[in-house]
Amino acid sequence: MPQISYFLGVIIRMFYRDHNTPHFHAVYADFEGIIDIEKNEIIGGYLPPRVLGIVTEWTALHQLELMDNWVRARNQESLNAIEPLV
């Protein structure tokens, strides 16, 4: 699963040819949350509230890039790195 971003201890990954809805995986320590890109909400797993807030802030800033990567992943194309939250 390619890593597309990393910030504040959070790893952002996306699977190739993953199931719908468009989403990504956010990993922090022993926690993993699955984030719906379009709705910008957690749809699976768990992230501590502070981390979820950081991830949703980052998602709001990068929704277009995330959707582009979603399409690329579904087409088995290489994914683009996305700027971290600083």
Buried (B, 14 or more C-beta within 10 A) or exposed (E): BBEBBBBEEBBBBBEBEBEEEBBBBBBBEEBBBBBBBEEBEBEEEBBEEEBBEBBBEBBEEBBEBBEBBBEBBBEEEEBEEBEEBE
